[in-house]
Amino acid sequence: MWKWTVEYKKDVITVENKATKCLLYVNGREVDCQKGMVSGSLIGKTSSGESIKAILTVGLIKVYCNIYIDDVKVFNN
């Protein structure tokens, strides 16, 4: 399992990539889920209404995650 967490203003945004699905959490609450082991994107909103987009890309041995708030990148690995 891969997991990434970023704090943005007063929110904690977490993305998990498990063997069979990807999940997006905001403040511990699941807001989006995508099944499968391929690359994907997850969407949600912060507590103040800003849009969240998490883009996951699966490489040969690593999973990459980029998190955007209102189309501005706030996290990448």
ABEGO torsion letter per residue (X at the ends): XBBBBBBBEABBBBBBBBAABBBBBBGGBBABBBBEABBBBBBBBBAAGBBBBBBBBBBAABBBBBBBBGGBBABBX
